[in-house]
């Protein structure tokens, strides 16, 4: 098991009612962590659903995809795509 800090931003934070949490996980990748969070059901399942456009960052660097390895002590951020204007 490893412990990671998960941060939520914008509409995801609003849906979950929290900006961050510490999570104990056996997930080897970002994708597996997202699946664990979705499996909680409720607001997590809705906000992080696979059909939703969700961006991820690992240790404050945008993740190119969810296959990135998840190290112990990592910080993972979930946020919706942002458009500027």
Secondary structure, DSSP 4 states (H G I P E B T S, - for coil): -EEEEEEE-HHHHHHHT-SEEEEEE--SBHHHHHHHHHTT-HHHHHHT-TTS-EEEEETTEE-SSTTSB--TT-EEEEEE-----
